[in-house]
């Protein structure tokens, strides 16, 4: 059985919704391929993920908000905590990245890509950036609802990862 590990962090709900949509998409793709029993989708909060879970997985989706032009602290801490424990042990595996942002998201996407390049992971798609349009402090801190069209993109990304793992 293949395992897709979806690692997420969210304060306002957007990145969590994106991660959940990607998990739905991965499960749906596996079912469409009649391989639902061949794929395990592990949806895990970044603070809870340890190196053994990365080592037990066959592919990854990293989903986080952009904060101050970089990855959120909890997601960055996940990478910091696990980086050297899995270095040279997960190279070649597929991954994707999804970023929720107020208006840009490219800084966090670049940061995640650099880390994954260091791990020598293989990207299956360009980073998916969902811009929420939050510009004021009140908008930035408010709970978010991701639009259905954006969630559909997340589902497609999860499906792409599932298909990559199952083919």
N, C-alpha and C positions, 0 to 999 in steps of 0.2 A: 504494500500500500504506500502511495505517495502522500507526503504531507506538505500542504501550503500553510506557512506561518504568516499571519497578518498581525503585524505589530502596530499599535496605534496609541496616540495620546491626544486628548482633547480637553479643553477647559469649558468651551461654550457649546459643544455638541456637534459641530460641523465635521470634524475629522472622524469622530466616532460613527456618525451616520455614513460617511464615505466608506469607512472600513467595513461596516455591516453590509452595505450595498455590494461591495466587492466580494464579501463572503457569500452572499446570495448568488451573485453572478457565477462564482466558482462552482458552487454546488449545482446550480442550474446547468452549467456547461457539462459537468461530469454526468448529470442525469441524461442530458441530450445525447451524450456519447455512449449511453448505457454503461457507464463506468462509475456510477455513484458509490459503489463499494470499493473502488480503487483509489479514492481520494479522501483524505481527512483534511478538513479546513480548521485550523486552530486560530481563533480570534483572541488575541491577548493584549492587555494593556502593557505599554512599554515598561512601566515600573515593576511588573511582575515577571518579565522574561529574563531567563538566565541562559548562559552559554549552552547548556545541554539541550535546550529547546531549539536553538539555532542549529546545533549539530544533528539533531534528529529530523530536521526538515529538509525538503528537496527544492524548495523555492520560497520566495519571500515577497511580501508587500509591506512597505513602510508608509504609514499614513499619519501625518501630523500637521499642526498649524504652523504657519510662519509667524514668528514673534520677533519684532525689531530686526527684520531682514535676515533672520536665520531660523534654524529649527527651534522648536519649543524646547525649553530646558529639560523636561522629562524625556523627550525623545533623544536629545543630545546625550543625556546621562545614560540612557540605554546603550547607545553606541559606545560611549566612553567605557562603561562597565564591561561590555562584552567584546570589544574590539580585539584585544590581544589574545583572549581565550580561544577565539575561533580563527584567528589569522592563519592562513595557509591550510585550513581544514575545510573551508566551504567554497573555495575558488571554483569558478565555472558554473555555479548554480544560477538559475534565472531569478530576476527580481524586477520589481516595479516600485514606483514611488508616487504617492498622491499627497498633495499639499492643499490645505485650505488657507486662504489668504484674504486680507482686507481688500487689496487692490493689485498686488504684484505676485508674490510667491516665488519669484525666480531665485532669490537669495537662499531660501531654504532648500529649494530643489537642487541648486548647485552644491550646497553643503552635503546633502544626502548622496548625490552622485559621486562626490569626491571620496566619501567614506566607502561607498560600495565599490568604487574603482580600487581603493586600497585593499579591499577584501577580494578583489578580482572576480566579482559577480558579473553576470551577463544581463544587461538590461533587455527586457522584452518589448519595451515601449518608451517613448519620451515621458518625462514626468507629467502627470495629470495635475493641473493646477485649477482649483475651483475658487474663483474670486467672489467673495461674499459682499463686496461693496461697502464694508464697514470702514468709516473714516474718522468718526468722532470717538472720544473715549467711551461714551455711552453705547454707541453702536458696537464698538469692538468688544466690550465686556458683556453685552447682551447675549442670551441664549440664541443659537442659530437654528434655522431650518433650511436645509439644502434643497434646492429646487429639484423637482422630479427629473428634468432633463440632465442635470449634473449627476444625480444618483445613477441614472442610466449609463452614463459614461463610466462610473465607478464599477457598475455591474459588468460592463464590457471588459474592463481591465481585469477584474477577477476571473472572468471567463477565459480571457487570453492566457492568464497564468495557469489556470486549470488545464486548458488545452495543451499548453506547452509541456506541462508535467506528464500528461496522460498519453501523449503521442509517442 
